[in-house]
Amino acid sequence: MAKSAATKFAILAVAGELATVALIFRAMTSHSSFLAELAWRGMLYQQTDGAAVALAAGPVTGYCGFDPTAPSLHVGNLVPVMGLVHLQRAGHRPMVLVGGGTGMIGDPSGRTTERPLANEAVVATNSAAIRRQLEHFLDFSGPSAALMRNNADWLKPLGAIAFLRDVGKHFSINLMLAKDSVRSRLDEGITYTEFSYMLLQAYDFLELSRQEGVTLQIGGSDQWGNITAGTELIRRATGSEAHGVTMPLLTNADGRKFGKSEGGNVWLAPERTSPYRFYQFWINSDDRDVGRNLRFFTLLPQAEIEQLELASRERPEARLAQQTLALDVTARVHGERAARLARDVSRLVFDRHADPRELHVDALHAIEAEVPVVDVPPVNVPDTVTAAVDIVDGLVLLGMAKSKGDARRQLHQGAVSVNGRRLSATETAVASEEAIHSRYFLVRKGGREIGLLRLPAAAVR
């Protein structure tokens, strides 16, 4: 491939077609920028020999596979997803392969135990959900329009005899045992089902090369063995050249696996991880990790990221880099409106000086899903005609005070504020007319303990 491109360049130069030469040169430079982009971002881990030359010679079609083992991707999946994004931005065609077939087997890579086998209906449902999520990242129109395929289309009809004859004959047991994904499991034990996964993924690569002209596969570094098995199968079965590129598996500065929170995986699906909690995951990035996360998960240019890193070192308490990261990634996954709401809720929860009265009603609705909420009927204040909310009762109902006596002590200590206003020791009730958007009272005790008292809908005029 490199030879043919160089030959064409030389012939055109001799013929004096300088304008055409310039166009080809610019195209080659553009297409080769994929690896350069990954490199400066720290996202390039491995590449097969000749990958750079093949990418520089012109646009290629490259794919990455995602097995539907859950009804949503999580933030750990975003590394290869962003790899596809950069591939498309460099002028190549990205392809998403949903593993409707391999998802019924389970990839042993990076695992110490076998995955539970999913049934066909669950895999189909998960595949559809993941497809919708991935469509948010890639452009499915234009000259480099992304493609999406499901390997169930060719794996389910594939017979065992044909598979063993046409695929299995190209792989020696010694070669398969040498792959990290297999070798790491030999002591604990690995079933033939998982042992065969490498062959299935290799067959995917072969099938995509035949059907769609795919010549590149990308993935995490734990996929290197599976990817190179595919390039070898293509070479042996067709005599053609194919390549692989991998990206590193991430860990946080404290040694924890990237993508985990106290509640487990951080999912892309809003019903599994709310936009607010998704935003919180990113804004809580360690100062030591935030620069890397900006490189991996945003499309910000290098100069801007370096400025944010400098600002983070000079004024770490401002957390400007984390705020930029959180807003950017949340907007990409959940949309700009949800990201802004998540930012507003975050500021309200963690900044005691934030004024809740400035919040849009949608932000208050978002808060309802994140903090304790209690409906409280208005009560009449003695010797007045004013309706009010009993804060003493409210503190108890919200779980912020163990008893009414404890609630009064909190008020006496000046620890309670309602709608951004600190209450005095004698203010045991707040007038209903102070409700935000005619219904809400945001109660804060101390620094970050927050609850929401809400007038019943029937009480709101």
N, C-alpha and C positions, 0 to 999 in steps of 0.2 A: 504493500500500500504506500509505504514511504517512497519506494523506488519509482512507482508510477507517477506520483505527485511531483517528484523532483524532475523526472523526465519531461513531463508536460511543461513545467516551469522553464526548463532549458530550451525546449523547442520554440516556445512562444518568444523567448528572449532573442533567440537567433533570428526569428522571423521579424523581429522589430515591433511586435505587438505590445508595446510598453504599457498601454492603458489596460489591456487585458491582464498583463502580468501584475500590475498594481492591484487590480481587483482581486486576483487570486491570492496575492500575498496578504491583503487585508482580511480576506475570508479565512485564510489559514491562521492568521494571528488571532482573529476573533474566536474561532472554534477551539484553538489551543488554550484559550484563556480559562477554560473550565478547571484544569488542573492548577493553573497559577492562582485562581481565586480560592480554591480549596487550600492550597499551600499556605498563603498568607493568613488565612483564617485558622490555620492549625487543624483543618479537617481532613487532610490527606494522610492516610496511614500506609497503605500499600497500593501498588499498581503492577500489573503484569508487564513484562518486557514488551516494548513496542506500543504501549497504550498511548503515550504522548504523541508519537508519530501518527498513529491512526486518527487520533482526535484532531490533529493539526491539518490532516489532509482534506477535511471537509466534514459536513454534518453527518453525525451518526445517530442511530436510535439506541438508546440505553434504557435498561429497565431495573426496577427494584421490586422485590416481592414482599408482600405483607400477609402473613397467615392470620385468618380470622378466628383466633383463639378466644377473643372477647368481643363484645358488641361495640367496642371503641378502641381507637389507638390511644396511647398515653404519651407523655412528653418524651420518654426515652426513644420513641419511634421518630421523633422530629429530626434527629440527625440525618438518617437516610432520606427523609422527606425533603429536607433543605438541600441535600445533595442533588435530588432531582430538580429542585428549583434552580440551582446554579447551572445545572446541565442545560436547562431550557434557556436560561438567560445568556448562555454562551452560544446560542444558535443551534443546538442539537435538539432532537426530538425525545422527550422523556416518555416512558411507559410505566404505568402502575400495573403490577400483576397481583391480583387478589388470589390468594391461595385457597380457593374453594375445594380443591382436591387435596393438596398437601396439608391443609388445615385439619383434615380428618386423621392425619398420621401424627404430626407433631415433630418439630425440629429439635434434635437433641443438643444443638449448639448452645453453649453457655449454661447448661443445666446439669444438675447432679442426679436428678430423678426423672422418670418418664412422665410426660404430660398425660393427663386424663384424655382419653379418646373422645372426641365430640361426635354427636350424631349429625346426620346430613341436614336435618331441618335447622339445627342451631347454627351450623356452619353457613348455611345459606342466608339466614337472618343477619348474622354477624358480617358477612361479606357485603351485603347491601348497605349496612350502616357505615362500614369503613370506606366504601366507595364514595359515599356522600361527603365524608370528612375530607378525603384526599382531593376532591374536586375544588376545595377552597384554596388550595395552594398552587395549583397548576393552571395554565391557560390552555383550554381545549379548543382554541380557535387560532387561525393564523398559520403562517408557513411552518412553524415548529409546534403545531398543535399537539398537546399531550394525548396519549392513547391509554386505554384501560382494558385489560383482559383478565379472564378468570381461568386458571389452569384446570378447573373441573371440566372445561369444555373438551380437553383432550386426554386428561388422566382417567376420567370415569369410563370412557369407552375402551380404554387400553386394556388388552388382555394380558394375562400373566405370561403366556408363552411368548407372545410378540415382544413384551417388555424384556424378558430374560434374553431372548435371541438378539434383539436389535440394540439393546442398551447394556445389559449385564455383561455381554461378551467383551466389552471394551474396558472393563475395570477388573484389575487384579485385587484379590483380598489384601495383599500386602500394601497396595496403594491406599485402599480404604482404611486399613488399620493405622496407617501413618498420619491420617488427618486428625487434627486436634480435637474436633467435635466427637470423634469416636475414641481416640486414645485416652482422653480424660475420663471416659466412662467405663473403661474396661474393668477396673477394680470393683466398682459398684455394680456393674452389670448393665448390659444394654440389650434390648430385645431386637429381633430381626426386623421388626416393624420400623423402629427408629434407625437401625443400621442402614436400612434401604432408603432413608430420606435423602441422602446425598445423591443417589441415582435419580430420584424423582426430580430434584431441583436441577440436576444436570440435564435431564430430559426436557424440562421447561425451557432452558436456555436453547437447546437444540431446536425445539418446536418453534420458539419465537424467532429464531434465526431463519428458519425455513418459511414461516408464514409472513413475517413482518420485516425481515432483513435486520433484526437486532444483532448488534455486534459488541455490545457492552453491557455488563451487569455491575451495579454498585450495591453496597451494603455495609453493615458494620464489620469490624475486623474479625468477629467471631464467625463470619460467613466466608472467610477466605478459602477454606477447604472445599466448601460447596461450590463456590464460584469457579475455582480453578478446575474442579471436576467437570464443570460445564464447558469451559474453554477446551479442555482436553477431549471431551466427547465430540464437540463440534469439529475439531481438527481431525479426529479419527474417522468420524462418520461422513464428513463432507469435504475434508481437505481445506476448509476455510479457516480464516483467522478470527478469533474473538478475544475480548479483553475483559479485565476486571479491575475495579477500583474500590478500595475499602476506606472507611472512616473509623476513627478511634471510638472505643466504648468509654463512656465518661464516668468518672467518679468525682465527688465533691472534694474540696480541700480537706475536709475532716475524715475522708476515707469512705464515706457512705456512697452507695450506688446512686448515680444521678437518676432523678425522676421519682424518687420516693419521698413521701411526706409522712407525718405521724399517722395519718389515716390510710397509708398504703400508696398505691399508684396515683399519680395525678393524671386524670383522663382528659381527653379533648371533648368528650360529650358533656354538655352542660348539665344534664340530669344526673351525671355521676360525679362531676366536680364542677361546682358552680363557677361562673366567671369571676366572682369575687375571690373565691379560694384559689382559683387558677392564677389570678393576678397576685395574690399573696405569696404563692410559691415562688414567683419570679422576683418579687420585690424583697423577699427574704434571702436572696442570693448573697452568699458570703462575699466580702470585699475581695477575697483572693480568687473568687470564681467569676465575678461579674464581667470582667473583660473578655474572658473566654466565652461566656454565655452570649455576650453581645456579638461576638464573631460568628458563633455557631447558629444562632437562632434569629438574627435580624439580617437585613440587607443593608445596614448602614455602611457607608464607606470607611476605609481604614482611618483616614484623618479624623473623622468625627468620633470614631471609637477611641482613638488615642487621646483626643481631647477629653472625653468622658472619663477615661482612666486617670488622666492627670487631675481632673476635678475631684475624682473619688479619693485620690491620695492626699490632695490638699485640704479638702473638706469632707471627710468621710461621713460626718454626721448628717450632711444634706442628702446623701444617698441619691444624687442626681442620676448616676449611672443605672442604679436599680430601678428608679422610676421610669427612665427611658426604656429600659429593657422590658419591664412589666407591661407598660402601655403598648409597646410595639407588638409583642408576641400575643397579648390578649386580643388586640384588635385583629391580628391576622387570623386567629382561631375563632373568635366569637363575634367579630365585627366591631367597628369603631364605637357605636353607641353603647354596647355592652362593656367595652373597655373603659369608656369615660365614666359609666356608672360605677364600675368596680373601683376605679380610682377615687371617685367621690366618696364612696362608702369606706374605703380604706383610710382616707384622710380623716373622716369623721370618727372612725373607731380609734385611730392611733394618735390623733392630734386633738388634745383637749381644748385647744384654742379655736378649733374649727367651728363655724357657726352653722348648726343644723337647719336653721330657718332659711338658709340659702339653697337647700337641697331641692332638686326636682322631685316630684312625687314618685317618679319611677325609681329614684335612688332609695326612697323610703320603702318601697315595695321590695327592693333588693335586700335591704337590711332585714326585713321581716323573715327572710329565709336563713339569716346568719346569726341572729341574736334572740334571746328569749322575748316572747311577745305575749302580752296578756290584754284581753278586752276588759275594760273597766267602765261601769256606768257612771255618769256624772252624779255628784251628790250636791245637796244644798248646803251652802256655808251659813252657819248660825248668824242671825241678826242681819242678813243681807238677802238680796234676791239673786245672788250670783251662783251659777252652777260651777262646780269645780271637780277636779280629780284628786282623790285622797292619796297622797304620796306615801304616807306611812303604810297603808294597805298595799299600795303598788310595789314598794320595796320588798315586802314579804312575798307577795305573789310571784314576783320576778326571781325570787331566790337570792336577792342581794342582801337580805337581812333575815336572821333566824327567827325574829319575833318583832312585834310592834315596839317593844322596849329597845331592842337592838336598832331598829330603824330610826327611832328618835335620837339615840346616841349618835348615829351616823350624821343626822342633821345637825346636832349640837356641835359636832366636830368640824362642820363645814365640808363634809366629804361628798355631798350630793349636789348635783346640778341637774336642771331640767331645761331642755331646749337651749343649752348653752349658758343658762343663767344659774349661778350658784345660789342655793337656797339658804336662808337664815335658819337659826335653830327653831324659830316659831312658825316657819312656813311649812305646815304639814299638808297643805292642799294648794293646788295651782288652778287658777281660773280656766274654765273650758275655752274661753276665748283666746288663750295663749297657745292653743293647739296648732301645730304646723299643718298646713293644708286642711285646717278645720277638724283634724282627727288625731294627730300623732303627738305624743310626748316622749322625747328621747331622754331617758334617764341614765345618768352616768354616776357611778360611785368610784371615787378614786381615779386612777389613771386610765385603765382600759376595761373596766367592768361596765358593760352597757346592756340596757334592756329597753324595750319599747312598750309603752302603755298606749292603748288604742281605744278610742271611743267607739262603741258599737255603731254600725252603719245607721241604725234607726235613730241614734241620738244626734246624727250630723244633719244639719239643715242645708 
